[in-house]
Amino acid sequence: MMSSLDSFERKIDQLLAIMQSLRDENEMLRLRVISLEAEKTALNDKITTTCERLAALRDQLPEMSEP
C-alpha cells in the first residue's frame, strides 16, 4: 500500500514539473509573439515609407514620349 502511494506521489510530482515547464514555455512563447508582432509592425512601417518614397521619386521622373 505504501509503495503505491509513493508511486502515486512521484507521478504527481512529475505531472507538476511538466505543468510548470509548460507554463514557462507558454510565457516564453507569449513574449516571443509580442516581440514578433512589434517587429512586423516596424517592418510594415518601413515598407509603407519605402512605397511612399518610391511613388514620390516616380512622380519626379520626366514623362517619356512614345516613339
Secondary structure, DSSP 8 states (H G I E B T S, - for coil): -HHHHHHHHHHHHHHHHHHHHHHHHHHHHHHHHHHHHHHHHHHHHHHHHHHHHHHHHHHHS------
